Amino acid sequence: MELAWSAAEAAFRDEVRSFLDEKLTPELRRAGTLATSVYSDHEASMEWQRILHERGWAAPAWPVEYGGCDWTQTQHYIFGRESVLAGAPTLSPMGIRMVSHAIIAYGTQEQKDFFLPGILTGEVFFCQGYSEPESGSDLASLTMAAVDDGDDLILTGSKIWTTHATEANWMFALVRTTKSEKKQHGITFVLIDMSAPGIEIRPLVMTSGEEVQNQVFFDEVRVPKSNVLGKIDEGWSVAKYLLVFERGGAAAAPALQVMAERIATAAAEQPGPSGGKLIDDPSFSAALADARIRTEVLEILEYRTLAALAAGKDPGPASSMLKVLGTELSQTLTRLTLEAAGPRGRVYQPHATKPGGPVADFVPPSDDYVSGDEWQAVAPLRYFNDRAGSIYAGSNEIQRNILAKAALGL
């Protein structure tokens, strides 16, 4: 594995840096820097997608014929890393990074012609309808019914933890079309127009106060069979294919390294428990040093996975390993950030941040006063939101089971 960039890769890195320097406005950088979760401010995210689309970089992982980039795996990594380091807002992954790949692989020509251009421009904005109140990590146990009625399926039931359901105009969902002894059979993958009659969206207020997640109710909602992706009753295969893109493909180490550096800078200024600076407190400094070492280890593991992919090799269960390491390390760093924020990190002041959704029942002060610095206002919200990292995209317990079976043969 070669850790140094080649001359061509270094030139590409410089091209990306130049583009980011030119196109990232202060407002967009602020949206990236003051994000309170993995989801950036929606309007900033869509504006950044528009800018990337103009350059042809909105969906670099797509096949070139559909608007993607003819990049190597290393170039993909460099682009992601430089975007994080520059403070760019994140794009919603539901359309560009997730369902688009399933549409390309399983969709009809009509589905590709309609959805893919709209996803690129942002005119088609997807949310994900997987989890149900009684079906989370055991997703195959889902029960939301889809009854055959001529050219349509009639959907009744609900989905929960649906990110950006109020902003989305389409949902990709798994529904139960047939009851079977094998629960993975009889599941169908459908694309749902969110303006269809019978859909009700109820926001869920998170511990951070944000309304990013929702519960969506379906009361005899008609979905044309032409919106089925793949075959009826065989949607589990589509979902498994999509899962590869949900859990992998993005480098986590750069963002975590930036977070660790910012903690170190803040701790050098913040008071510690014994009267000196926080960075001089043995307990805090040891925890931060351990976390920084782990970010370096994670980066090497991501490079190793990158090298395997670039060589056309199967990296094995690497996506599960990286998901566990990345999310748990992020939780450690958000805890240390909250500790570094001190008493001002206990103040609820979301008006100083750029959350991924509306904040419920909060009236900002008339003069927009902020106690402390903006990063101290972000710290508690990011801490609370990051607790979900070890649950979403397959809980870390499930990922450890995968590793135990695939890597250890248990």
C-alpha positions as CSV (number, residue, x, y, z in Angstrom):
1,M,0.0,0.0,0.0
2,E,1.4,3.3,-1.1
3,L,0.6,6.2,1.3
4,A,2.0,9.1,-0.8
5,W,-0.1,10.6,-3.6
6,S,1.2,10.2,-7.1
7,A,1.9,13.3,-9.1
8,A,-1.4,13.0,-10.9
9,E,-3.3,12.5,-7.7
10,A,-1.5,15.5,-6.1
11,A,-2.6,17.6,-9.1
12,F,-6.2,16.4,-8.7
13,R,-6.0,17.3,-5.0
14,D,-4.9,20.8,-5.9
15,E,-7.7,21.1,-8.5
16,V,-10.2,20.2,-5.9
17,R,-8.8,22.6,-3.3
18,S,-8.9,25.4,-5.9
19,F,-12.5,24.7,-6.7
20,L,-13.5,24.6,-3.0
21,D,-11.6,27.8,-2.3
22,E,-13.5,29.5,-5.1
23,K,-17.0,28.1,-4.7
24,L,-17.5,27.7,-0.9
25,T,-18.9,30.9,0.3
26,P,-18.7,31.9,4.0
27,E,-22.3,31.0,4.4
28,L,-21.8,27.5,3.0
29,R,-18.7,27.0,5.2
30,R,-20.6,28.1,8.2
31,A,-23.3,25.5,7.4
32,G,-20.7,22.8,7.3
33,T,-18.8,23.9,10.4
34,L,-21.9,24.6,12.6
35,A,-23.8,21.4,11.6
36,T,-25.3,19.7,14.6
37,S,-25.5,16.2,13.1
38,V,-24.5,14.3,10.0
39,Y,-27.2,16.3,8.1
40,S,-26.3,19.9,7.1
41,D,-28.8,22.8,6.9
42,H,-31.2,21.7,4.1
43,E,-31.1,24.9,2.1
44,A,-27.3,25.1,2.3
45,S,-27.0,21.5,1.3
46,M,-29.2,21.9,-1.8
47,E,-27.3,25.1,-2.8
48,W,-24.0,23.2,-2.5
49,Q,-25.4,20.4,-4.6
50,R,-26.4,22.9,-7.3
51,I,-22.9,24.2,-7.4
52,L,-21.4,20.7,-7.6
53,H,-23.8,19.8,-10.3
54,E,-22.7,22.7,-12.4
55,R,-19.2,21.4,-12.2
56,G,-20.3,17.8,-12.8
57,W,-19.3,16.7,-9.4
58,A,-22.6,16.2,-7.6
59,A,-22.6,12.4,-8.0
60,P,-19.1,11.4,-8.8
61,A,-19.7,7.7,-7.8
62,W,-22.4,7.3,-10.5
63,P,-21.5,5.7,-13.8
64,V,-20.3,8.3,-16.3
65,E,-23.2,7.7,-18.7
66,Y,-25.6,8.9,-16.0
67,G,-23.6,11.9,-14.9
68,G,-20.9,10.5,-12.7
69,C,-17.1,11.1,-12.9
70,D,-14.5,8.8,-14.4
71,W,-12.5,8.9,-11.2
72,T,-10.2,6.4,-9.6
73,Q,-11.0,5.2,-6.1
74,T,-8.2,7.4,-4.9
75,Q,-9.7,10.4,-6.5
76,H,-13.0,9.7,-4.8
77,Y,-11.2,9.6,-1.5
78,I,-9.3,12.8,-2.1
79,F,-12.5,14.7,-3.1
80,G,-14.2,13.5,0.1
81,R,-11.3,14.3,2.3
82,E,-10.7,17.8,0.8
83,S,-14.4,18.6,1.1
84,V,-14.4,17.8,4.8
85,L,-11.2,19.8,5.4
86,A,-12.7,22.8,3.6
87,G,-15.8,22.7,5.7
88,A,-18.3,22.0,2.9
89,P,-21.8,21.1,3.9
90,T,-22.8,17.5,3.4
91,L,-25.3,16.4,0.7
92,S,-28.3,14.3,1.7
93,P,-27.3,10.7,1.0
94,M,-30.7,9.3,0.4
95,G,-30.9,10.1,-3.3
96,I,-27.4,10.6,-4.7
97,R,-25.5,8.1,-2.6
98,M,-28.2,5.5,-2.0
99,V,-31.3,4.9,-4.0
100,S,-29.8,6.2,-7.2
101,H,-27.5,3.1,-7.3
102,A,-30.4,0.8,-6.9
103,I,-32.3,2.6,-9.7
104,I,-29.3,2.3,-12.0
105,A,-29.0,-1.4,-11.2
106,Y,-32.6,-2.5,-11.0
107,G,-34.7,0.3,-12.6
108,T,-36.5,0.3,-15.9
109,Q,-35.4,2.7,-18.5
110,E,-38.4,4.9,-17.8
111,Q,-37.5,4.9,-14.1
112,K,-33.9,5.9,-14.9
113,D,-35.0,8.6,-17.3
114,F,-37.3,10.2,-14.8
115,F,-35.5,9.9,-11.4
116,L,-31.8,10.2,-12.2
117,P,-31.7,13.6,-13.8
118,G,-34.1,14.9,-11.1
119,I,-31.9,13.5,-8.3
120,L,-28.9,15.3,-9.8
121,T,-30.6,18.7,-10.0
122,G,-32.3,18.3,-6.6
123,E,-35.8,18.4,-8.1
124,V,-36.3,14.9,-6.9
125,F,-35.5,14.6,-3.2
126,F,-35.8,11.2,-1.5
127,C,-36.3,10.1,2.0
128,Q,-36.0,6.5,3.2
129,G,-38.9,4.3,4.5
130,Y,-37.3,1.3,6.1
131,S,-37.7,1.2,9.9
132,E,-41.1,0.6,11.5
133,P,-42.1,0.9,15.1
134,E,-41.6,-2.8,15.6
135,S,-38.9,-3.4,13.0
136,G,-35.5,-1.7,13.3
137,S,-32.3,-3.8,13.2
138,D,-34.4,-6.8,12.3
139,L,-35.6,-5.0,9.2
140,A,-36.9,-8.2,7.5
141,S,-39.7,-8.4,10.2
142,L,-41.4,-5.3,8.7
143,T,-45.2,-5.5,8.3
144,M,-46.3,-2.4,6.4
145,A,-48.8,-4.0,4.0
146,A,-49.0,-3.5,0.2
147,V,-52.1,-5.1,-1.2
148,D,-52.3,-6.0,-4.9
149,D,-55.1,-4.1,-6.6
150,G,-54.8,-4.3,-10.4
151,D,-52.2,-1.8,-11.6
152,D,-51.6,-0.5,-8.1
153,L,-50.3,-1.5,-4.7
154,I,-52.4,-0.2,-1.7
155,L,-50.1,0.7,1.2
156,T,-51.2,0.8,4.8
157,G,-49.0,1.1,7.9
158,S,-46.2,3.4,9.0
159,K,-42.5,4.1,8.8
160,I,-40.4,5.8,11.5
161,W,-37.1,7.6,11.9
162,T,-37.6,9.0,8.4
163,T,-35.1,11.7,7.9
164,H,-36.3,14.8,6.0
165,A,-39.7,13.4,5.2
166,T,-41.2,16.9,5.3
167,E,-38.7,18.1,2.6
168,A,-38.8,15.0,0.4
169,N,-41.1,14.6,-2.5
170,W,-40.3,10.9,-3.0
171,M,-39.7,8.0,-0.6
172,F,-38.0,4.7,-1.3
173,A,-39.5,2.1,0.9
174,L,-39.7,-1.6,1.7
175,V,-43.3,-3.0,2.1
176,R,-44.8,-6.4,2.7
177,T,-46.5,-7.8,-0.4
178,T,-46.6,-11.5,0.7
179,K,-46.4,-13.2,4.1
180,S,-43.9,-16.1,4.0
181,E,-42.2,-18.4,6.4
182,K,-38.9,-16.9,5.3
183,K,-39.4,-13.2,6.3
184,Q,-37.0,-11.9,3.7
185,H,-39.3,-13.2,1.0
186,G,-42.4,-11.2,0.2
187,I,-40.8,-7.8,0.6
188,T,-41.1,-5.3,-2.3
189,F,-39.0,-2.2,-3.0
190,V,-41.2,0.7,-4.0
191,L,-40.8,4.4,-4.9
192,I,-43.6,6.5,-3.4
193,D,-44.8,9.9,-4.5
194,M,-45.0,11.8,-1.1
195,S,-47.9,14.0,-2.5
196,A,-50.1,10.9,-2.9
197,P,-53.4,11.0,-0.9
198,G,-53.4,9.2,2.4
199,I,-49.9,10.2,3.6
200,E,-49.5,11.9,6.9
201,I,-46.1,13.1,8.3
202,R,-45.6,13.7,12.1
203,P,-42.2,15.2,13.1
204,L,-40.3,13.6,15.9
205,V,-38.5,16.0,18.3
206,M,-35.0,14.7,19.0
207,T,-33.1,15.2,22.3
208,S,-31.4,18.1,20.6
209,G,-34.8,19.8,19.9
210,E,-34.5,19.3,16.2
211,E,-37.2,18.0,13.9
212,V,-35.1,16.1,11.4
213,Q,-36.7,12.6,11.9
214,N,-40.4,11.8,11.3
215,Q,-43.0,9.1,11.5
216,V,-44.9,8.7,8.2
217,F,-48.4,7.1,8.2
218,F,-50.0,5.5,5.1
219,D,-53.7,5.1,4.9
220,E,-54.6,3.1,1.8
221,V,-52.0,5.0,-0.3
222,R,-52.1,3.9,-3.9
223,V,-48.7,3.3,-5.6
224,P,-48.5,2.3,-9.3
225,K,-46.8,-1.0,-9.9
226,S,-44.6,0.9,-12.4
227,N,-43.0,2.4,-9.3
228,V,-41.8,-1.0,-8.1
229,L,-38.0,-1.3,-8.3
230,G,-37.0,-4.8,-9.3
231,K,-39.6,-7.5,-8.9
232,I,-42.6,-7.8,-6.6
233,D,-41.7,-9.9,-3.5
234,E,-37.9,-9.7,-4.3
235,G,-37.2,-6.3,-2.8
236,W,-34.9,-7.7,-0.2
237,S,-32.3,-8.3,-2.9
238,V,-32.6,-4.6,-3.9
239,A,-32.2,-3.5,-0.3
240,K,-29.1,-5.6,0.2
241,Y,-27.5,-4.1,-2.9
242,L,-28.3,-0.6,-1.7
243,L,-26.9,-1.4,1.8
244,V,-23.4,-1.5,0.4
245,F,-23.7,2.2,-0.5
246,E,-25.4,3.1,2.8
247,R,-22.6,1.8,5.0
248,G,-19.6,2.5,2.9
249,G,-18.0,4.7,0.3
250,A,-17.2,7.8,2.4
251,A,-14.1,8.5,4.4
252,A,-14.8,9.2,8.1
253,A,-11.2,9.8,9.3
254,P,-10.7,13.4,7.8
255,A,-13.8,14.8,9.7
256,L,-12.8,13.1,12.9
257,Q,-9.2,14.4,12.6
258,V,-10.5,17.9,12.1
259,M,-12.7,17.5,15.2
260,A,-9.8,16.2,17.3
261,E,-7.6,19.2,16.2
262,R,-10.4,21.6,17.1
263,I,-10.8,20.0,20.5
264,A,-7.0,20.3,21.2
265,T,-7.1,24.0,20.2
266,A,-10.1,24.7,22.4
267,A,-8.7,22.7,25.4
268,A,-5.5,24.8,25.3
269,E,-7.7,27.9,26.0
270,Q,-10.4,26.5,28.3
271,P,-9.9,26.2,32.1
272,G,-9.3,22.8,33.6
273,P,-10.6,21.3,36.8
274,S,-7.4,22.0,38.7
275,G,-7.0,25.7,37.8
276,G,-4.7,25.3,34.8
277,K,-5.7,24.7,31.2
278,L,-7.9,21.8,30.3
279,I,-5.3,20.4,27.9
280,D,-3.0,20.0,30.9
281,D,-5.5,17.8,32.8
282,P,-4.0,14.3,32.8
283,S,-7.4,12.5,32.4
284,F,-8.6,14.8,29.6
285,S,-5.3,14.9,27.7
286,A,-4.9,11.1,27.9
287,A,-8.5,10.6,26.5
288,L,-7.8,13.1,23.7
289,A,-4.4,11.5,22.8
290,D,-6.1,8.1,22.6
291,A,-8.8,9.4,20.4
292,R,-6.3,11.1,18.1
293,I,-4.3,7.9,17.8
294,R,-7.5,6.1,16.9
295,T,-8.2,8.6,14.1
296,E,-4.8,7.9,12.6
297,V,-5.5,4.1,12.8
298,L,-8.9,4.6,11.2
299,E,-7.3,6.6,8.4
300,I,-4.8,3.8,7.7
301,L,-7.6,1.3,7.6
302,E,-9.5,3.5,5.2
303,Y,-6.4,3.7,3.0
304,R,-6.0,-0.1,3.2
305,T,-9.6,-0.5,2.1
306,L,-9.1,2.1,-0.7
307,A,-6.0,0.2,-1.9
308,A,-8.0,-3.1,-2.1
309,L,-10.8,-1.5,-4.0
310,A,-8.3,0.3,-6.4
311,A,-6.7,-3.1,-7.1
312,G,-10.1,-4.6,-7.9
313,K,-10.1,-6.8,-4.7
314,D,-13.0,-7.5,-2.3
315,P,-12.2,-5.7,0.9
316,G,-14.4,-8.2,2.8
317,P,-16.3,-7.0,5.9
318,A,-14.4,-3.8,5.9
319,S,-17.5,-1.6,5.7
320,S,-18.8,-3.2,9.0
321,M,-15.5,-2.6,10.7
322,L,-15.2,1.0,9.5
323,K,-18.8,1.7,10.5
324,V,-18.2,0.5,14.1
325,L,-14.8,2.3,14.5
326,G,-16.0,5.5,12.9
327,T,-19.2,6.0,14.7
328,E,-17.8,5.0,18.2
329,L,-14.8,7.3,17.7
330,S,-17.1,10.1,16.7
331,Q,-19.1,9.6,19.9
332,T,-15.9,9.8,21.9
333,L,-14.9,13.0,20.2
334,T,-18.3,14.7,20.6
335,R,-18.1,13.8,24.4
336,L,-14.7,15.4,24.6
337,T,-16.0,18.5,22.7
338,L,-18.8,18.8,25.2
339,E,-16.3,18.5,28.1
340,A,-14.1,21.2,26.5
341,A,-17.1,23.5,26.1
342,G,-17.4,23.7,29.8
343,P,-20.4,25.4,31.5
344,R,-21.4,27.2,28.2
345,G,-21.8,23.8,26.6
346,R,-24.7,23.2,28.9
347,V,-26.6,26.2,27.5
348,Y,-29.3,25.5,25.0
349,Q,-28.8,28.0,22.2
350,P,-29.6,26.4,18.8
351,H,-29.9,29.8,17.2
352,A,-26.1,29.9,17.1
353,T,-25.9,26.7,15.1
354,K,-27.0,25.4,11.6
355,P,-29.1,22.4,12.4
356,G,-30.4,19.9,9.8
357,G,-34.0,20.7,10.5
358,P,-36.4,23.0,12.4
359,V,-36.0,23.4,16.1
360,A,-39.2,22.8,18.1
361,D,-40.6,25.4,20.5
362,F,-37.5,27.6,20.7
363,V,-37.7,31.4,20.6
364,P,-34.2,32.9,20.2
365,P,-33.2,36.0,22.2
366,S,-34.2,39.2,20.5
367,D,-30.6,40.3,20.3
368,D,-29.4,36.9,19.2
369,Y,-27.1,36.8,22.2
370,V,-24.8,33.7,22.4
371,S,-23.1,32.6,25.6
372,G,-19.6,31.7,24.6
373,D,-18.5,30.8,21.1
374,E,-20.5,29.2,18.4
375,W,-18.7,25.9,18.7
376,Q,-19.8,25.7,22.4
377,A,-23.4,26.1,21.3
378,V,-22.9,23.3,18.7
379,A,-21.3,20.9,21.2
380,P,-24.3,19.7,23.2
381,L,-26.6,19.3,20.1
382,R,-23.9,17.4,18.2
383,Y,-23.3,15.2,21.3
384,F,-27.0,14.3,21.6
385,N,-27.4,13.6,17.9
386,D,-24.3,11.6,17.7
387,R,-25.6,9.0,20.1
388,A,-27.6,7.6,17.2
389,G,-24.5,6.9,15.2
390,S,-24.0,3.4,16.7
391,I,-27.7,2.5,15.8
392,Y,-28.4,3.8,12.3
393,A,-27.3,2.1,9.1
394,G,-27.3,-1.2,11.0
395,S,-26.6,-1.2,14.8
396,N,-23.0,-1.7,15.8
397,E,-24.0,-4.9,17.6
398,I,-25.2,-6.2,14.2
399,Q,-22.0,-5.1,12.6
400,R,-20.0,-7.0,15.2
401,N,-22.0,-10.1,14.5
402,I,-21.2,-9.7,10.8
403,L,-17.5,-9.4,11.7
404,A,-17.6,-12.4,14.0
405,K,-19.0,-14.5,11.2
406,A,-17.1,-13.2,8.2
407,A,-13.7,-12.5,9.8
408,L,-13.5,-14.9,12.8
409,G,-15.7,-17.7,11.5
410,L,-17.8,-17.8,14.6
